[in-house]
Amino acid sequence: DHLLKNTIPNILAQGFDGIFLDTLESPFVFENKEPIKYRGMTQAAIILVKQIRQQFPNIVIMLNRCFELISSLETDIDMLLAESIYTTYDFYHERYSHQPVNVYEEISEQLKQFKKNNKQVDIFTLDYWDQTDHQSINDIYTTQRNMGFIPYVSTVLLDQLYVQPKIIS
């Protein structure tokens, strides 16, 4: 109720034309870990997005990740952000790293299939990498574009967004 009656109207009143829902996959994760304690959270997340769409039919709705929920929300969202599916930041070792190849392939195939069935949904990617490594940043952009995604690369602090470097061979 707070989101529908206060938060979203306040966001729209400031001139924004949409919302970004981050960590909406958390209910799914919690419910899978402790199904009795968190029973119904996944369905509640789905219902929330559907209520937002119903109450605000003309706004842009973008989800971050939520890969487990997207098939239930395909007509309710406009954009999907696939964060850290190709590269990420390893906080334990304090370094940027590539995701395991099988993880990237599985998620990217799921997203490509979703896009094939839901052409109206734009799929963006956000990967993290060292700003001084122009070749790798270029490779990230190229790989993600070749998969049909709209890519972005940033620092882990999200304080800089890199444009694709021009690499001269």
DSSP file with accessible surface (Angstrom, degrees, kcal/mol):
  #  RESIDUE AA STRUCTURE BP1 BP2  ACC     N-H-->O    O-->H-N    N-H-->O    O-->H-N    TCO  KAPPA ALPHA  PHI   PSI    X-CA   Y-CA   Z-CA
    1    1 A D     >        0   0  135      0, 0.0     4,-2.8     0, 0.0     5,-0.4   0.000 360.0 360.0 360.0 -41.1    0.0    0.0    0.0
    2    2 A H  H  >> +     0   0  125      1,-0.2     4,-2.4     2,-0.2     5,-2.0   0.922 360.0  45.7 -61.9 -43.7    2.8    2.4    0.9
    3    3 A L  I  4>S+     0   0   62      3,-0.2     5,-2.6     1,-0.2    -1,-0.2   0.936 117.9  42.9 -61.6 -48.1    4.4    1.9   -2.5
    4    4 A L  I  45S+     0   0    9      1,-0.2    -2,-0.2     3,-0.2    -1,-0.2   0.843 124.8  32.7 -70.1 -34.9    1.2    2.2   -4.4
    5    5 A K  I  <5S+     0   0  136     -4,-2.8    -2,-0.2     3,-0.1    -3,-0.2   0.741 136.5   7.3 -97.1 -24.7   -0.2    5.2   -2.5
    6    6 A N  I  X5S+     0   0   74     -4,-2.4     4,-2.3    -5,-0.4    -3,-0.2   0.742 120.7  46.9-122.1 -60.4    2.9    7.2   -1.6
    7    7 A T  I  ><S+     0   0   44     -5,-2.0     4,-2.2     2,-0.2    -4,-0.2   0.939 115.5  40.8 -61.2 -55.4    6.2    6.1   -3.0
    8    8 A I  H  ><S+     0   0    3     -5,-2.6     4,-2.7     2,-0.2     5,-0.3   0.943 115.6  49.9 -65.3 -45.5    5.3    5.7   -6.7
    9    9 A P  H  > S+     0   0   43      0, 0.0     4,-2.3     0, 0.0    -1,-0.2   0.914 111.7  50.4 -57.8 -37.4    3.1    8.8   -6.9
   10   10 A N  H  X S+     0   0   96     -4,-2.3     4,-0.9     2,-0.2    -2,-0.2   0.895 110.2  49.6 -66.7 -38.9    5.8   10.8   -5.3
   11   11 A I  H ><>S+     0   0   51     -4,-2.2     5,-1.3    -5,-0.2     3,-0.8   0.944 113.4  45.7 -63.1 -47.3    8.4    9.5   -7.8
   12   12 A L  H ><5S+     0   0   44     -4,-2.7     3,-1.9     1,-0.2    -2,-0.2   0.870 106.0  60.0 -66.4 -34.6    6.1   10.3  -10.7
   13   13 A A  H 3<5S+     0   0   87     -4,-2.3    -1,-0.2     1,-0.3    -2,-0.2   0.749  97.1  61.9 -65.9 -21.1    5.3   13.8   -9.3
   14   14 A Q  T <<5S-     0   0  141     -4,-0.9    -1,-0.3    -3,-0.8    -2,-0.2   0.428 127.9 -96.3 -84.6   0.4    9.0   14.6   -9.5
   15   15 A G  T < 5S+     0   0   68     -3,-1.9    -3,-0.2     1,-0.3    -2,-0.1   0.434  79.3 136.8 102.4  -0.5    8.9   14.1  -13.2
   16   16 A F      < -     0   0  121     -5,-1.3    -1,-0.3     1,-0.1     3,-0.1  -0.484  42.8-153.8 -76.0 153.0   10.1   10.5  -13.6
   17   17 A D        +     0   0  120     -2,-0.1    43,-2.3    42,-0.1     2,-0.3   0.273  68.0   4.3-111.7  12.4    8.2    8.3  -16.0
   18   18 A G  E     -a   60   0A  15     41,-0.3     2,-0.3    -7,-0.1    43,-0.2  -0.973  65.4-110.2-172.6-176.3    8.9    5.0  -14.4
   19   19 A I  E     -a   61   0A  17     41,-2.7    43,-2.3    -2,-0.3     2,-0.5  -0.942  11.1-143.1-135.0 154.4   10.4    2.9  -11.6
   20   20 A F  E     -a   62   0A  94     -2,-0.3     2,-0.8    41,-0.2    43,-0.2  -0.984  14.4-156.1-117.9 119.4   13.2    0.5  -11.1
   21   21 A L  E     -a   63   0A  24     41,-3.2    43,-2.2    -2,-0.5     3,-0.4  -0.878  14.9-168.2-102.4 108.9   12.6   -2.4   -8.8
   22   22 A D        +     0   0   79     -2,-0.8    43,-0.1     1,-0.2    -2,-0.0  -0.672  63.1   8.3 -96.9 150.2   15.8   -3.8   -7.4
   23   23 A T  S >  S+     0   0   77     -2,-0.3     3,-1.6     1,-0.1    -1,-0.2   0.708  72.9 143.1  55.7  28.8   16.2   -7.1   -5.4
   24   24 A L  T 3   +     0   0   21     -3,-0.4     4,-0.4    40,-0.4    -1,-0.1   0.638  63.2  70.0 -72.1  -8.4   12.7   -8.2   -6.2
   25   25 A E  T 3> S+     0   0   35     39,-0.3     4,-2.1     1,-0.2     3,-0.3   0.636  75.4  87.8 -79.4 -11.2   14.2  -11.7   -6.5
   26   26 A S  H <> S+     0   0   39     -3,-1.6     4,-3.1     1,-0.2     5,-0.3   0.892  81.6  54.9 -56.9 -44.0   14.8  -11.7   -2.7
   27   27 A P  H  > S+     0   0   20      0, 0.0     4,-2.7     0, 0.0    15,-0.4   0.921 108.9  49.6 -56.5 -39.7   11.3  -13.1   -1.8
   28   28 A F  H  > S+     0   0   50     -4,-0.4     4,-2.2    -3,-0.3    -2,-0.2   0.930 112.3  47.3 -62.4 -45.1   12.0  -16.0   -4.2
   29   29 A V  H  X S+     0   0   58     -4,-2.1     4,-2.0     2,-0.2    -1,-0.2   0.939 114.3  46.5 -62.6 -48.2   15.3  -16.7   -2.5
   30   30 A F  H  X S+     0   0   87     -4,-3.1     4,-2.7     1,-0.2     8,-0.2   0.925 112.4  49.9 -60.5 -45.0   13.9  -16.5    1.0
   31   31 A E  H  < S+     0   0   42     -4,-2.7    -1,-0.2    -5,-0.3    -2,-0.2   0.872 110.6  50.0 -65.6 -35.0   11.0  -18.7    0.2
   32   32 A N  H  < S+     0   0  105     -4,-2.2    -1,-0.2    -5,-0.2    -2,-0.2   0.873 113.6  45.8 -69.8 -35.9   13.2  -21.3   -1.4
   33   33 A K  H  < S+     0   0  159     -4,-2.0    -2,-0.2     1,-0.3    -1,-0.2   0.900 134.1  14.0 -72.0 -43.3   15.5  -21.3    1.7
   34   34 A E  S  X S+     0   0   93     -4,-2.7     4,-2.6    -5,-0.2    -1,-0.3  -0.686  71.0 177.8-135.5  80.5   12.7  -21.4    4.3
   35   35 A P  T  4 S+     0   0   78      0, 0.0     4,-0.2     0, 0.0    -1,-0.1   0.800  80.6  45.0 -59.8 -32.2    9.5  -22.4    2.5
   36   36 A I  T >4 S+     0   0  141      2,-0.2     3,-1.0     1,-0.1    -5,-0.1   0.952 115.4  45.1 -77.3 -47.8    7.3  -22.4    5.6
   37   37 A K  T 34 S+     0   0  136      1,-0.2    -1,-0.1    -7,-0.1    -6,-0.1   0.884 126.0  31.1 -62.4 -40.5    8.6  -19.2    7.2
   38   38 A Y  T >< S+     0   0   59     -4,-2.6     3,-2.0    -8,-0.2     4,-0.3   0.119  82.9 154.4-109.4  23.6    8.4  -17.2    3.9
   39   39 A R  T <   +     0   0  192     -3,-1.0    -3,-0.1     1,-0.3    -7,-0.0  -0.219  67.8  17.2 -56.1 131.3    5.5  -19.0    2.2
   40   40 A G  T 3> S+     0   0   34     -5,-0.1     4,-2.3   -13,-0.0    -1,-0.3   0.321  87.0 114.4  92.5  -6.4    3.7  -16.7   -0.3
   41   41 A M  H <> S+     0   0   61     -3,-2.0     4,-2.2     2,-0.2   -13,-0.2   0.892  76.5  51.0 -67.2 -37.7    6.5  -14.1   -0.7
   42   42 A T  H  > S+     0   0   25    -15,-0.4     4,-2.1    -4,-0.3    -1,-0.2   0.950 112.4  46.0 -63.1 -46.9    7.1  -15.0   -4.3
   43   43 A Q  H  > S+     0   0  106      1,-0.2     4,-2.8     2,-0.2    -2,-0.2   0.887 110.2  54.9 -63.5 -36.1    3.5  -14.7   -5.2
   44   44 A A  H  X S+     0   0   56     -4,-2.3     4,-2.5     1,-0.2    -1,-0.2   0.897 106.6  50.8 -64.7 -38.9    3.3  -11.4   -3.2
   45   45 A A  H  X S+     0   0    6     -4,-2.2     4,-2.0     2,-0.2    -1,-0.2   0.916 111.7  47.7 -64.0 -42.7    6.1  -10.0   -5.3
   46   46 A I  H  X S+     0   0   10     -4,-2.1     4,-2.4     1,-0.2    -2,-0.2   0.937 112.2  49.1 -62.9 -45.9    4.3  -11.0   -8.5
   47   47 A I  H  X S+     0   0   73     -4,-2.8     4,-2.7     1,-0.2    -2,-0.2   0.903 107.8  55.5 -61.8 -40.5    1.1   -9.5   -7.2
   48   48 A L  H  X S+     0   0   40     -4,-2.5     4,-2.5     2,-0.2    -1,-0.2   0.943 109.1  45.5 -58.7 -48.8    2.8   -6.3   -6.3
   49   49 A V  H  X S+     0   0    0     -4,-2.0     4,-2.6     1,-0.2    -1,-0.2   0.924 113.0  50.9 -63.1 -41.5    4.2   -5.8   -9.8
   50   50 A K  H  X S+     0   0   80     -4,-2.4     4,-2.4     1,-0.2    -1,-0.2   0.898 110.5  49.3 -63.4 -37.9    0.8   -6.6  -11.3
   51   51 A Q  H  X S+     0   0   85     -4,-2.7     4,-2.8     2,-0.2     5,-0.2   0.894 109.4  51.9 -68.0 -38.3   -0.8   -4.0   -9.0
   52   52 A I  H  X S+     0   0    0     -4,-2.5     4,-2.7    -5,-0.2    -2,-0.2   0.947 111.7  46.8 -61.2 -46.7    1.7   -1.4   -9.9
   53   53 A R  H  < S+     0   0   35     -4,-2.6    -2,-0.2     1,-0.2    -1,-0.2   0.913 114.0  48.1 -61.7 -42.6    1.0   -2.0  -13.6
   54   54 A Q  H  < S+     0   0  161     -4,-2.4    -2,-0.2    -5,-0.2    -1,-0.2   0.934 117.5  40.0 -65.7 -43.4   -2.7   -1.9  -13.1
   55   55 A Q  H  < S+     0   0   98     -4,-2.8    -2,-0.2     1,-0.3    -1,-0.2   0.815 129.5  30.3 -76.9 -29.3   -2.7    1.3  -11.0
   56   56 A F  S >< S+     0   0   30     -4,-2.7     3,-1.4    -5,-0.2    -1,-0.3  -0.628  70.2 166.1-128.3  71.0    0.0    3.0  -13.2
   57   57 A P  T 3  S+     0   0   77      0, 0.0    -1,-0.1     0, 0.0    -2,-0.1   0.723  73.1  49.1 -65.0 -19.9   -0.6    1.5  -16.7
   58   58 A N  T 3  S+     0   0  157      2,-0.1     2,-0.2   -40,-0.0    -5,-0.1   0.398  87.7  98.8-104.0   2.6    1.5    4.1  -18.5
   59   59 A I  S <  S-     0   0   16     -3,-1.4     2,-0.5    -6,-0.1   -41,-0.3  -0.495  76.7-110.3 -87.2 161.9    4.7    4.1  -16.5
   60   60 A V  E     -a   18   0A  40    -43,-2.3   -41,-2.7    -2,-0.2     2,-0.5  -0.780  30.6-162.2 -88.1 129.8    7.9    2.2  -17.4
   61   61 A I  E     -a   19   0A   0     -2,-0.5    17,-2.7   -43,-0.2    18,-1.9  -0.976   8.4-177.2-117.3 122.0    8.6   -0.7  -15.1
   62   62 A M  E     -ab  20  79A  31    -43,-2.3   -41,-3.2    -2,-0.5     2,-0.4  -0.972   7.6-159.7-119.7 131.2   12.1   -2.1  -15.0
   63   63 A L  E     -ab  21  80A   0     16,-1.9    18,-3.4    -2,-0.4     2,-0.6  -0.853  14.1-135.0-105.7 146.7   13.1   -5.1  -12.9
   64   64 A N  E    S- b   0  81A   2    -43,-2.2     2,-0.4    -2,-0.4   -40,-0.4  -0.909  71.1 -44.4-100.6 120.8   16.6   -6.1  -11.8
   65   65 A R  S    S+     0   0   63     16,-3.8    -2,-0.1    -2,-0.6     5,-0.1  -0.438  72.2 150.0  61.0-112.2   17.3   -9.8  -12.3
   66   66 A C    >>  +     0   0    0     -2,-0.4     3,-1.8     1,-0.1     4,-1.3   0.846  15.7 161.7  56.0  35.0   14.2  -11.6  -11.0
   67   67 A F  T 34  +     0   0   11      1,-0.3     4,-0.4     2,-0.2     3,-0.1   0.823  68.7  56.0 -59.0 -30.2   14.9  -14.3  -13.5
   68   68 A E  T 34 S+     0   0   87      1,-0.2    -1,-0.3     2,-0.1     4,-0.1   0.709 114.1  39.7 -73.6 -19.1   12.6  -16.7  -11.6
   69   69 A L  T X> S+     0   0    2     -3,-1.8     3,-1.3     1,-0.1     4,-0.7   0.593  87.3  90.6-104.9 -13.9    9.7  -14.3  -11.8
   70   70 A I  H >X S+     0   0    4     -4,-1.3     3,-1.0     1,-0.3     4,-0.6   0.825  81.4  58.6 -62.8 -31.9    9.9  -12.9  -15.3
   71   71 A S  H 34 S+     0   0   80     -4,-0.4     3,-0.4     1,-0.3    -1,-0.3   0.834 108.2  48.1 -66.6 -26.2    7.7  -15.5  -17.0
   72   72 A S  H <4 S+     0   0   54     -3,-1.3    -1,-0.3     1,-0.2    -2,-0.2   0.601 119.1  39.8 -83.6 -11.2    4.9  -14.5  -14.6
   73   73 A L  H XX S+     0   0    0     -3,-1.0     3,-2.3    -4,-0.7     4,-0.9   0.238  73.8 120.2-121.1  12.5    5.4  -10.8  -15.2
   74   74 A E  T 3< S+     0   0   72     -4,-0.6     3,-0.3    -3,-0.4    -1,-0.1   0.796  82.6  40.9 -56.5 -32.4    6.0  -10.7  -19.0
   75   75 A T  T 34 S+     0   0  102      1,-0.2    -1,-0.3    -4,-0.1    -2,-0.1   0.489 112.7  57.3 -92.3  -0.9    3.1   -8.4  -19.8
   76   76 A D  T <4 S+     0   0   16     -3,-2.3     2,-0.3     2,-0.0    -2,-0.2   0.497  97.4  64.3-107.1  -7.6    3.7   -6.2  -16.7
   77   77 A I     <  -     0   0    2     -4,-0.9   -15,-0.2    -3,-0.3     3,-0.1  -0.844  49.0-168.4-120.2 157.9    7.2   -5.1  -17.3
   78   78 A D  S    S+     0   0   50    -17,-2.7    44,-2.3     1,-0.3     2,-0.3   0.649  75.9  22.2-109.7 -28.6    8.9   -2.9  -20.0
   79   79 A M  E     -bc  62 122A  47    -18,-1.9   -16,-1.9    42,-0.2     2,-0.4  -0.983  57.0-158.5-143.8 152.2   12.6   -3.5  -19.2
   80   80 A L  E     -bc  63 123A   0     42,-2.5    44,-3.1    -2,-0.3     2,-0.6  -0.999   9.4-151.8-132.6 131.7   14.7   -6.1  -17.5
   81   81 A L  E     -bc  64 124A  17    -18,-3.4   -16,-3.8    -2,-0.4     2,-0.9  -0.931   2.4-161.4-104.1 122.7   18.2   -5.5  -16.1
   82   82 A A  E >   - c   0 125A   0     42,-3.1    44,-1.5    -2,-0.6     3,-0.7  -0.825  19.9-165.1-102.0  90.5   20.5   -8.5  -16.0
   83   83 A E  E 3   - c   0 126A  39     -2,-0.9    44,-0.2     1,-0.2     5,-0.0  -0.612  61.0  -5.5 -84.7 135.1   23.1   -7.4  -13.5
   84   84 A S  T 3  S+     0   0   16     42,-3.5    -1,-0.2    -2,-0.3    43,-0.2   0.831  83.7 132.4  58.7  38.9   26.4   -9.2  -13.2
   85   85 A I  S <  S+     0   0    1     -3,-0.7    23,-0.1    41,-0.3    22,-0.1   0.776  82.2  22.3 -90.9 -23.9   25.6  -12.0  -15.5
   86   86 A Y  S    S+     0   0   46      1,-0.4    13,-2.6    40,-0.1     2,-0.3   0.797 136.0   8.0-105.6 -46.4   28.9  -11.9  -17.5
   87   87 A T  E     +F   98   0B   0     11,-0.3    -1,-0.4    39,-0.1    41,-0.3  -0.926  66.7 167.0-131.6 163.4   31.2  -10.1  -15.1
   88   88 A T  E     -F   97   0B  30      9,-2.8     9,-2.5    -2,-0.3     2,-0.5  -0.868  37.6 -92.9-155.7-175.8   31.0   -9.1  -11.5
   89   89 A Y  E     -F   96   0B  46     -2,-0.3     2,-0.9     7,-0.2     7,-0.2  -0.970  25.7-145.7-114.9 128.4   33.0   -7.9   -8.5
   90   90 A D  E  >> -F   95   0B  38      5,-3.5     5,-1.7    -2,-0.5     4,-1.1  -0.814  13.8-173.4 -92.8 100.5   34.3  -10.5   -6.1
   91   91 A F  T  45S+     0   0  146     -2,-0.9    -1,-0.2     3,-0.2     5,-0.0   0.825  81.0  58.0 -66.8 -31.4   34.2   -8.7   -2.7
   92   92 A Y  T  45S+     0   0  199      1,-0.2    -1,-0.2    -3,-0.1    -2,-0.0   0.935 120.4  27.0 -64.7 -46.3   36.0  -11.5   -0.9
   93   93 A H  T  45S-     0   0  105      2,-0.2    -1,-0.2     0, 0.0    -2,-0.2   0.432 105.2-128.8 -94.7  -3.2   39.1  -11.3   -3.2
   94   94 A E  T  <5 +     0   0  150     -4,-1.1     2,-0.3     1,-0.2    -3,-0.2   0.924  68.5 106.4  54.2  55.4   38.5   -7.6   -4.0
   95   95 A R  E   <S-F   90   0B 132     -5,-1.7    -5,-3.5    35,-0.0     2,-0.2  -0.991  73.2-104.2-155.4 157.8   38.7   -8.0   -7.7
   96   96 A Y  E     +F   89   0B  52     -2,-0.3     2,-0.3    -7,-0.2    -7,-0.2  -0.574  46.0 173.9 -79.4 147.2   36.6   -8.0  -10.8
   97   97 A S  E     -F   88   0B  20     -9,-2.5    -9,-2.8    -2,-0.2     2,-0.3  -0.985  32.4-106.6-152.2 160.7   36.0  -11.4  -12.3
   98   98 A H  E     -F   87   0B  90     -2,-0.3   -11,-0.3   -11,-0.2     3,-0.1  -0.650  37.6-115.7 -85.0 145.9   34.1  -13.2  -15.0
   99   99 A Q        -     0   0   50    -13,-2.6    -1,-0.1    -2,-0.3   -14,-0.1  -0.439  49.9 -80.6 -68.9 155.3   31.1  -15.3  -14.1
  100  100 A P     >  -     0   0   66      0, 0.0     4,-2.3     0, 0.0     3,-0.4  -0.330  41.7-121.5 -56.8 140.8   31.5  -19.1  -14.8
  101  101 A V  H  > S+     0   0  101      1,-0.2     4,-2.9     2,-0.2     5,-0.2   0.895 111.0  52.9 -54.7 -43.8   30.9  -19.7  -18.5
  102  102 A N  H  > S+     0   0  104      1,-0.2     4,-2.2     2,-0.2    -1,-0.2   0.875 108.6  50.5 -64.8 -33.6   28.0  -22.2  -17.8
  103  103 A V  H  > S+     0   0   53     -3,-0.4     4,-2.5     2,-0.2     5,-0.3   0.948 112.6  46.2 -67.4 -47.3   26.3  -19.6  -15.5
  104  104 A Y  H  X S+     0   0   18     -4,-2.3     4,-2.9     1,-0.2     5,-0.3   0.934 113.6  48.9 -60.6 -45.6   26.5  -16.9  -18.2
  105  105 A E  H  X S+     0   0  113     -4,-2.9     4,-2.2    -5,-0.2     5,-0.2   0.918 111.9  48.8 -63.1 -41.5   25.3  -19.3  -21.0
  106  106 A E  H  X S+     0   0  136     -4,-2.2     4,-2.0    -5,-0.2    -1,-0.2   0.947 116.4  41.2 -64.3 -47.8   22.4  -20.5  -18.9
  107  107 A I  H  X S+     0   0   18     -4,-2.5     4,-2.6     2,-0.2     5,-0.2   0.933 114.9  50.4 -68.2 -44.0   21.1  -17.1  -18.0
  108  108 A S  H  X S+     0   0    2     -4,-2.9     4,-2.7    -5,-0.3    -1,-0.2   0.896 110.7  49.9 -65.2 -36.3   21.7  -15.5  -21.4
  109  109 A E  H  X S+     0   0  101     -4,-2.2     4,-2.3    -5,-0.3    -1,-0.2   0.908 110.2  50.5 -66.2 -40.8   19.9  -18.3  -23.1
  110  110 A Q  H  X S+     0   0   74     -4,-2.0     4,-2.4    -5,-0.2    -2,-0.2   0.928 113.1  46.6 -60.7 -42.5   16.9  -17.9  -20.7
  111  111 A L  H  X S+     0   0    0     -4,-2.6     4,-2.8     2,-0.2    -2,-0.2   0.897 110.4  51.6 -68.9 -39.9   16.9  -14.1  -21.4
  112  112 A K  H  X S+     0   0   81     -4,-2.7     4,-2.4     2,-0.2    -1,-0.2   0.910 111.6  47.7 -63.0 -41.1   17.2  -14.6  -25.2
  113  113 A Q  H  X S+     0   0   95     -4,-2.3     4,-1.8     2,-0.2    -2,-0.2   0.918 111.5  50.7 -65.2 -42.2   14.2  -17.0  -25.0
  114  114 A F  H  X S+     0   0   13     -4,-2.4     4,-1.2     1,-0.2    -2,-0.2   0.937 111.4  48.0 -59.6 -44.9   12.3  -14.5  -22.9
  115  115 A K  H  < S+     0   0   60     -4,-2.8     3,-0.3     1,-0.2    -2,-0.2   0.895 107.1  56.4 -64.7 -38.6   13.0  -11.7  -25.4
  116  116 A K  H  < S+     0   0  130     -4,-2.4     3,-0.4     1,-0.2    -1,-0.2   0.892 115.3  37.8 -59.6 -38.7   12.0  -13.9  -28.3
  117  117 A N  H  < S+     0   0  105     -4,-1.8    -1,-0.2     1,-0.2    -2,-0.2   0.584 125.3  39.7 -87.3 -14.5    8.6  -14.4  -26.6
  118  118 A N    ><  +     0   0    9     -4,-1.2     3,-2.0    -3,-0.3    -1,-0.2  -0.568  63.0 168.0-136.7  69.6    8.3  -10.9  -25.3
  119  119 A K  T 3  S+     0   0  147     -3,-0.4    -1,-0.1     1,-0.3    -4,-0.1   0.739  73.4  64.7 -60.2 -22.3    9.7   -8.6  -28.0
  120  120 A Q  T 3  S+     0   0  104     -3,-0.1     2,-0.6     2,-0.1    -1,-0.3   0.670  84.9  86.7 -77.8 -13.5    8.3   -5.5  -26.2
  121  121 A V  S <  S-     0   0    0     -3,-2.0     2,-0.4    -6,-0.2   -42,-0.2  -0.772  71.1-145.8 -93.0 122.1   10.6   -6.0  -23.2
  122  122 A D  E     -c   79   0A  65    -44,-2.3   -42,-2.5    -2,-0.6     2,-0.6  -0.704   9.4-148.7 -83.5 137.1   14.1   -4.4  -23.5
  123  123 A I  E     -c   80   0A   6     -2,-0.4    27,-2.4    25,-0.3     2,-0.3  -0.933  16.4-175.6-113.5 115.7   16.8   -6.4  -21.8
  124  124 A F  E     -cd  81 150A  30    -44,-3.1   -42,-3.1    -2,-0.6     2,-0.4  -0.754  10.0-151.1-102.6 153.2   19.7   -4.4  -20.4
  125  125 A T  E     -cd  82 151A   0     25,-2.2    27,-1.2    -2,-0.3     2,-0.4  -0.947   5.1-164.7-122.8 149.1   22.9   -5.8  -18.9
  126  126 A L  E     +cd  83 152A  21    -44,-1.5   -42,-3.5    -2,-0.4     2,-0.3  -0.962  15.3 174.7-132.2 112.3   25.1   -4.2  -16.2
  127  127 A D  E     - d   0 153A   0     25,-2.3    27,-2.3    -2,-0.4     2,-0.4  -0.833  22.1-133.7-115.0 158.9   28.5   -5.6  -15.7
  128  128 A Y  E     + d   0 154A  11     -2,-0.3     2,-0.3   -41,-0.3    27,-0.2  -0.914  33.1 151.9-116.2 137.6   31.3   -4.4  -13.5
  129  129 A W        -     0   0   23     25,-1.9     2,-0.3    -2,-0.4    27,-0.1  -0.990  50.1 -79.8-158.8 163.4   35.0   -4.1  -14.5
  130  130 A D    >   -     0   0   65     -2,-0.3     3,-1.8     1,-0.1     7,-0.2  -0.489  36.4-139.3 -68.1 124.6   38.2   -2.2  -13.9
  131  131 A Q  T 3  S+     0   0   85     -2,-0.3    -1,-0.1     1,-0.3     3,-0.0   0.692  98.9  58.3 -63.6 -18.7   38.1    1.2  -15.7
  132  132 A T  T 3  S+     0   0   99      1,-0.2     2,-1.3     2,-0.1    -1,-0.3   0.617  85.5  83.1 -87.6 -10.0   41.7    1.0  -16.8
  133  133 A D    <>  +     0   0   51     -3,-1.8     4,-2.1     1,-0.2     5,-0.2  -0.629  52.2 167.4 -96.4  78.0   41.2   -2.3  -18.7
  134  134 A H  H  > S+     0   0  105     -2,-1.3     4,-2.6     1,-0.2    -1,-0.2   0.856  71.5  55.6 -62.7 -38.0   39.8   -0.9  -22.0
  135  135 A Q  H  > S+     0   0   89      2,-0.2     4,-2.4     1,-0.2    -1,-0.2   0.935 110.1  44.9 -63.1 -45.5   40.2   -4.2  -23.9
  136  136 A S  H  > S+     0   0   23      2,-0.2     4,-2.5     1,-0.2    -1,-0.2   0.896 112.0  52.2 -66.6 -38.1   38.1   -6.2  -21.4
  137  137 A I  H  X S+     0   0    5     -4,-2.1     4,-2.4     2,-0.2    -2,-0.2   0.938 110.7  48.5 -62.2 -43.9   35.5   -3.4  -21.2
  138  138 A N  H  X S+     0   0   25     -4,-2.6     4,-2.7     1,-0.2    -2,-0.2   0.919 110.6  51.2 -59.6 -43.5   35.3   -3.5  -25.0
  139  139 A D  H  X S+     0   0   67     -4,-2.4     4,-2.9     2,-0.2     5,-0.2   0.886 108.2  52.0 -62.7 -38.9   34.9   -7.3  -24.9
  140  140 A I  H  X S+     0   0    1     -4,-2.5     4,-2.6     2,-0.2     5,-0.3   0.955 112.0  45.6 -62.5 -49.7   32.1   -7.1  -22.4
  141  141 A Y  H  X S+     0   0    7     -4,-2.4     4,-2.6     1,-0.2     5,-0.2   0.931 115.1  47.5 -58.1 -46.5   30.2   -4.6  -24.6
  142  142 A T  H  X S+     0   0   52     -4,-2.7     4,-2.5     2,-0.2    -2,-0.2   0.935 112.9  48.0 -63.5 -46.0   30.8   -6.7  -27.7
  143  143 A T  H  X S+     0   0   38     -4,-2.9     4,-1.1     1,-0.2    -1,-0.2   0.938 114.4  45.3 -60.6 -47.8   29.8  -10.0  -26.0
  144  144 A Q  H  <>S+     0   0    0     -4,-2.6     5,-2.2    -5,-0.2     3,-0.4   0.901 113.5  49.2 -67.8 -38.8   26.6   -8.6  -24.5
  145  145 A R  H ><5S+     0   0  120     -4,-2.6     3,-1.7    -5,-0.3    -1,-0.2   0.900 106.9  56.2 -65.1 -40.0   25.6   -6.8  -27.8
  146  146 A N  H 3<5S+     0   0  132     -4,-2.5    -1,-0.2     1,-0.3    -2,-0.2   0.764 103.5  55.1 -63.2 -24.0   26.2  -10.0  -29.7
  147  147 A M  T 3<5S-     0   0   38     -4,-1.1    -1,-0.3    -3,-0.4    -2,-0.2   0.504 124.4-105.8 -84.2  -5.7   23.7  -11.7  -27.4
  148  148 A G  T < 5S+     0   0   58     -3,-1.7   -25,-0.3     1,-0.3    -3,-0.2   0.599  77.7 130.1  93.8  12.1   21.1   -9.1  -28.3
  149  149 A F      < -     0   0   10     -5,-2.2    -1,-0.3    -6,-0.2   -25,-0.2  -0.525  63.9-120.2 -96.5 165.8   21.3   -7.2  -25.0
  150  150 A I  E     -d  124   0A  64    -27,-2.4   -25,-2.2    -2,-0.2     2,-0.2  -0.897  45.2-154.4-103.1 101.5   21.7   -3.5  -24.3
  151  151 A P  E     +d  125   0A   4      0, 0.0     2,-0.3     0, 0.0   -25,-0.2  -0.490  23.8 177.5 -92.2 152.8   24.9   -3.4  -22.3
  152  152 A Y  E     -d  126   0A  96    -27,-1.2   -25,-2.3    -2,-0.2     2,-0.4  -0.979  10.7-159.0-140.2 148.6   26.4   -1.1  -19.8
  153  153 A V  E     +dE 127 162A   0      9,-0.6     9,-3.1    -2,-0.3     2,-0.3  -0.995  21.1 158.6-130.7 137.1   29.7   -1.4  -17.8
  154  154 A S  E     -dE 128 161A   4    -27,-2.3   -25,-1.9    -2,-0.4     7,-0.2  -0.874  43.2 -87.6-143.4 173.8   30.5    0.4  -14.6
  155  155 A T    >   -     0   0   11      5,-1.1     3,-1.8    -2,-0.3     5,-0.2  -0.456  47.5-107.1 -76.5 163.8   32.6    0.3  -11.5
  156  156 A V  T 3  S+     0   0   32      1,-0.3    -1,-0.1    -2,-0.1   -67,-0.1   0.797 122.1  59.4 -65.2 -24.8   31.3   -1.7   -8.6
  157  157 A L  T 3  S-     0   0  135      1,-0.1    -1,-0.3     3,-0.0     0, 0.0   0.548 104.3-133.0 -78.3  -6.9   30.6    1.6   -6.8
  158  158 A L  S <  S+     0   0  101     -3,-1.8    -2,-0.1     2,-0.2     3,-0.1   0.771  72.3 122.3  58.4  29.0   28.3    2.5   -9.7
  159  159 A D        +     0   0   99      1,-0.2     2,-0.3     0, 0.0    -1,-0.1   0.502  69.0  38.5 -98.5  -3.9   29.9    5.9   -9.7
  160  160 A Q        -     0   0   81     -5,-0.2    -5,-1.1     2,-0.0     2,-0.5  -0.995  62.0-157.7-145.5 140.0   31.0    5.7  -13.4
  161  161 A L  E     -E  154   0A 104     -2,-0.3     2,-0.4    -7,-0.2    -7,-0.2  -0.979  21.4-143.1-116.2 124.1   29.5    4.4  -16.5
  162  162 A Y  E     -E  153   0A  23     -9,-3.1    -9,-0.6    -2,-0.5     2,-0.2  -0.712   2.1-141.5 -90.7 138.9   31.9    3.5  -19.3
  163  163 A V        -     0   0  122     -2,-0.4   -22,-0.1     1,-0.1   -11,-0.1  -0.556  45.2 -84.6 -84.0 159.3   31.2    4.0  -22.9
  164  164 A Q        -     0   0   59     -2,-0.2    -1,-0.1     1,-0.1   -26,-0.1  -0.504  51.7-125.8 -67.2 123.4   32.5    1.3  -25.2
  165  165 A P        -     0   0   21      0, 0.0     2,-0.8     0, 0.0    -1,-0.1  -0.327  13.4-119.3 -68.6 152.3   36.2    2.1  -25.9
  166  166 A K        -     0   0  197      2,-0.0     2,-0.6    -2,-0.0   -31,-0.0  -0.842  32.2-160.5 -90.7 112.3   37.4    2.3  -29.4
  167  167 A I        -     0   0   58     -2,-0.8     2,-0.6   -33,-0.1    -3,-0.0  -0.849   4.3-153.2 -99.7 125.0   40.1   -0.4  -29.7
  168  168 A I              0   0  162     -2,-0.6    -2,-0.0     0, 0.0     0, 0.0  -0.872 360.0 360.0 -99.0 121.9   42.6   -0.1  -32.5
  169  169 A S              0   0  159     -2,-0.6    -2,-0.0     0, 0.0     0, 0.0  -0.602 360.0 360.0 -89.7 360.0   44.0   -3.4  -33.6
